[in-house]
Amino acid sequence: MANILKREKQIVAIGALAEGASIRSIERLTGIHRDTIMRLGVRVGQGCERILDATMRKLRCDYIQLDEIWGFIAKKRRNAQLGEENAGDVWTFIAIDPKSKAVPCFKVGQRDSDTANQFVLDLSSRLVNRVQISSDSMKSYAEAIELGFGDNVDYGQIVKTYISEKPLPVSSRYSPPPIISVKKYPLVGYPETENISTSIIERQNLTLRMHCRRLTRLTNAFSKKLDNFKAAIALHFAYYNLVKVHRTIRMTPAMAIKATDRLWSISELVDRALEQSE
């Protein structure tokens, strides 16, 4: 494929994907067939996952916020039939440093203890200092934090109470009911209560939904394969961390967290990712 599609068109297609354009809109704008765009996106996304794994290491963070975001493969869980093992809900666990806005790691899987444990173990392997971590009240987080960090962490949860006694399933609603109370609970170490928060990671979830069409609400731009979904998420976070300049810090998040000392171009990201995927 790399010998058929010109490098300039590869860069245009991947840049458009990273900025939230749909595959069919890119096809109309560039004349590249949608199947070619999809295959290229998967290859680049898989390479981006390897690039992030190697780059986002030995990080120093004072605070980390954790959250998870819902999506689906092929069809929502309520519509999946028996035997359709690769269809249904999928969750992406995300960590963010609120100061640099960098995303040290993410993990695609189910909203369960196994995925949470793998996610937090991965996060702990990337940090070199004691950190304060905040999350919501999902039960799996407490076990995962203990497994990944032991006592070498300050950890607190923020618990929000909503006005609805029986909230609708996540997959069938698009905004939560009004909040009536917010409480913060220190669980491990001595977290600063005022810094127990998930506001930055929740804003990052919005950024992800706006820039990754497979997670945009009320569209038909969902993934039909889990590998394609993972590649799209990896492409987003590689572009977000390494290429896109954040307005509030006036540099890329990877530069702010000192994972790299320079601004990456989209062409460099594409070239490096395709090398990694070969």
N, C-alpha and C positions, 0 to 999 in steps of 0.2 A: 504494500500500500504506500509506503514512504516513497517508492520510486515512481508512483503514478501521480499522487497528489503533490503539487508544488509546495515547497516550504512556506512561501508567502501565504498560500491559502490555508495551510495547516494552522499558522499563527492567527490568521483572521478568525477561523472557525473556533479555535480553542478560546481565544479572547472573548468572542461573543458568548460562548457557553458559560465562561466564568462570570460574565456580567449579567447572566440571567436570561439570555435569549433562548427561545425554544429551538429545537432541532429543525422543525419545518420552516420557521422564519429565517434561520441561517441558510437553509436550502434555497429559499426564494431570493435572498439577498446576494448569495455568492455563486449560485449555480452548482454547488457541490451536492451530490446525491445524499439524501438523509441517511442511508445505510453507511455510506463512507464517513459521514460526520459522527455517527454513533460508534463505529468501530475505532475511529481515531480518538474519540473521547474516552473510550474504555482503556485503550493503550496508554494514553497520556495520564489518565487518572490512576492507573496501576503504578506507573512510574512515579507519580507525585506522592503516592503513599510511601514508597521507598525513600524518596527524597526527604520527606518530613520525618520519617523514622530516624534517618541519619543526622538531620540538621537540628531538630528540637531536642538537644541533649545538654546535660550539665547546666541547667538553668537555675537562676536565683530568683525566687519569687517570695514576696512577703505575704501575699494573699492569693488564694485560688477559690474560684466559685465553680460549682458543679451543677449540671442539670442534664435532662434528657429530652429529646424531641421526637415526636411520633411521625411515622410515615407508613407506607404500605407497599408491598410488592404484588403486582398483577391485580389484586382486589383486596378490599378491606376484610378484616377477619370475619365479620358477620356474614359476608357473602362467599367465603371460601368453602369448598366442598370437602368431604372426607377424601383423603388420599392426595390432596393438593398440598404437598409438604413445602413447596417453595412459594406459596401464596399466603398473603395475610399481613398482619402488622409487623413493623420493624421499628426499632428504636435506635437512636444515635445518642450515646453518652458524650458529653462535651465538657472540657475543663477550660477555663479562661483566667488569665491574670488580669485583674481589673486595672492595674496601673499601665502596663504596656499594651493591653488589649490583645495580647498574643494567645493563641490556642495551642498549648503544649501537646495535647493529644486528644483523640476521640476514639470511640469504639462503637461499631455497628453490631447490633444483635437484638436480643429480646430484653424486655424490662424485668430481669430476674437477677438473682444473686450471682449466678455464674458470670454473666456479662459485666455486672457491676464490679465483681472481684477482679476480673481481667483488666478492666478499665483503670481501676485505682492502682493495681500493681504496676501497670504501665506508667501511670503518672508518677508514682514514687520513684521509679527507676530513672526519671528524667530530671529530678530535682536534687540539688546538692546542699540544701539548707533546710532548717526547720521552717515550716510554713503554717499559716492559719488557713483552714479550709472551711467553706460554707456550702451547705446543700439544703435541699428541701427535706421533707420528713419521710421520704421513702425508706422503708425499713432496711433494705439491702445496703444502703450507704454506710450505716454504723458498722456492720460486719466487715464490709470491704475496707473501710478506713483502718480498722484494727488489723486486718490481714496485711494491708499494704504499708502502713506506717508504724504500727504498734503504739508505743507511748511518745514517739518522736514527732508529735504533731499537736497543734491546737485546733480543735474541731468543734463546730457548733452547727445547729440546725435552725432554720427559720420555718415556723409552722403558721400557715395562713388558714383561717377559718372563713368559709364562704356562707352567704346567706341561704343558699339552697341546701336543704338537709340531704337530698338525694341527687347529687350532681349527675348529669348525663355522662355516658362513657366518653372518653377523650376523642374517640374516632367519630363521634356523631355531633360534636359541638365545635364552635370556632372561637368562642371567647368565654372565659370563666364567669360565673355569677359574681355579684359585688362582694368584696371582702369586708367582713365585719370586725376582724381582729387579726393582729400579727404578733406572734410571740417568738422570742429567741431563746434557745436552750444550749448552754455550753455542755458538751458531752465528753470531750477528751482534752486534757491539758488546761490551759488558761486563755481561751480565745477572748479577744476584745469584743464585748457585746455590740458596740456601735458598728463594728465591721463584719458582723454576721449578716450577710446579705446575698441575694441572688439576682439583684437588679441588673447587673452588667451582663451576666450570662443569659438572662431572659431577653435582653436587647439583642444579644448575639444570635439568639434563636430567630428573631425577626430578620436579621441580616441574612441568615442562612436561607430562610424561606423565600426571601426576595431575590437571592442570587442563584439559587439552585432550583430549576424548574420542577424537578421531581418532588420537591417539598412544598411547592406553591399551592395554597388552598384553592378549592373550587376550580380546578383545571383537569384536563385529561392527560397531563404530562407526567404520569407516574411511570415507575420502572416496572418492566416485566420480568427482569432477572435480578437476583440479589447482587451478582458481581457488577452489573451495570450501576446499580445504586451505590455500592461501595466506591466505585471509581468516580462517580459524580461527586460524592462527599469529599473524597480525597483531593480532587481537582479544586473544589471550592476552597478548602482550607489551605492548600498550597498557594493558590492565588491570593487569598486573604492574608496569609502570614508573610509571604515573600515579595509579592508584586504590588499589591494595592496600598497606596499611602493613606494612612488614617488621618483624618483632618485634625483631630484633637492633639495628636502627638507629632504631626508633620513628618512622619517617616513610616516605614512599614512596621507592623508589630514585631516581626522577627529581628529587626534592627534595634527596636526599643528594648527587647529582652536580651539582646546581645547574642542571639543565636547565629547572626550573620553580621558582617560589617559593611554591607553594601545593598543597594537597591537592585533587585532582580528585574529583568525585563520579561515580558511574556514570551519573547522569542527564546530567551535562555531557558525559561521554564519548560517550554515545549521540547527544545533540543535535549535537555538533560533528562526529561521524563521519558522520551522515546529511547534514549540510550539505556535507561534503567529497565525498560520493559522488554528489551531484546533478549 
